[in-house]
Amino acid sequence: MLPCINMKYSEIKKKPVVDSKGEILGTVIDFIFTIDDNKLNPKSVIVGGSRVEELLESIGLRPDKDPIFSVDHIDAITEDKVTLTVDGETLCTTLCEDSIDDTDRKLSQISKAKVIDLDGIKIGNVIDVWFDVEAQVWLLLGGGFIEETLEKLGVQPDIDLLAGPKDIDVFTDEEIKLKWTRFQLESNCEEDYERLKRQIASRDKPGDYKHAQLRLGPARSQ
């Protein structure tokens, strides 16, 4: 089972990565996914060094050689670190052949693609991802339409709008097309928000963020 279930990538990013010998390898800087039938599947994680090292790599003064570990090598994710089951010296790097396949995408790349509705109207961008209890990857969306909808509903800014695997029609480097029109998305947000308020009102712990999520598209897409 994927150790990061029921977590957002932003909760893992920048955490120190410790190998099986207790050595700190760096910090989490990116996530790699395979894309199969418009569905994101977690594959591996990129580990970065210090800010100086990353700067030197970005301007070409040193090779971009960052360790990569498979999600299968994660032993545990705690509040302060990510622990691996393998020795850091055995890991491949971003310079290794086939460490990143042609069909793989980094989250940093995915976040640059525009998210559009069925009619081709831009509704936002991917600002994060969420791994559900079945290790499925949901896109967290932000941007113009998303912000307008949340404002219209009077929703608190920490509520996430999610697009699930069954909501995506086309997935390319340039755009992510959803199966629903803007009208359908807005209508479902209104219905889902009313359901969300009823759920929170009936719970002892209304601050549980698992219930602070609005899922785009018809409820059956969950």
Sequence and secondary structure as in RCSB ss.txt:
>XXXX:A:sequence
MLPCINMKYSEIKKKPVVDSKGEILGTVIDFIFTIDDNKLNPKSVIVGGSRVEELLESIGLRPDKDPIFSVDHID
AITEDKVTLTVDGETLCTTLCEDSIDDTDRKLSQISKAKVIDLDGIKIGNVIDVWFDVEAQVWLLLGGGFIEETL
EKLGVQPDIDLLAGPKDIDVFTDEEIKLKWTRFQLESNCEEDYERLKRQIASRDKPGDYKHAQLRLGPARSQ
>XXXX:A:secstr
  TTTTEEGGGTTT EEE TTS EEEEEEEEEEEEETTEEEEEEEEEE  HHHHHHHHTTSS    EEEEGGGEE
EE SS EEESS GGG EETTSTTSS TTEEEHHHHTTSEEE TTS EEEEEEEEEE TT  EEEEEESHHHHHHH
HHHT  TT EEEE GGGEEEE SSEEEESS HHHHHHHHHHHHHHHHHHHHTSS TT GGGSEEE S GGG 
